[in-house]
């Protein structure tokens, strides 16, 4: 994943924060260094959810066994939720 992200040009510097002995350490890394299979799994879950895929189907693809765990993967803000509600047939 990191290889393909680097090739795609995801080179901007991102601040990463860690803690060691209660000391906050901030350093910069290229964005591609932070991308892995977990990123792909999370992105898929979010994009599938926003596309209207049923959560049970998303769970069967991602391997989640509990809806609570899946919902931690889905990163949806208030704007996306409002757009989904506005476009849902119930509100048409």
DAQUI-V321965 format. One record per backbone hydrogen bond with DSSP energy under -1.0 kcal/mol. NH is the residue of the N-H (numbers start at 1). CO is the residue of the C=O. Records with the same first field share a line. If there is no record, write none. Layout:
NH = CO ; CO
This chain:
5 = 1
6 = 2
7 = 3
8 = 4
9 = 6
10 = 5
11 = 9
14 = 29
16 = 27
18 = 25
20 = 23
23 = 20
25 = 18
27 = 16
29 = 14
31 = 12
32 = 10
33 = 30
34 = 31
35 = 32
40 = 36
41 = 37
42 = 38
43 = 39
44 = 40
45 = 41
46 = 42
47 = 43
48 = 44
49 = 45
50 = 46
51 = 47
52 = 49
53 = 48
58 = 54
59 = 55
60 = 56
61 = 57
62 = 58
63 = 59
70 = 66
71 = 67
73 = 70
74 = 70
81 = 77
82 = 78
83 = 79
84 = 80
85 = 81
86 = 82
87 = 83
91 = 88
92 = 89
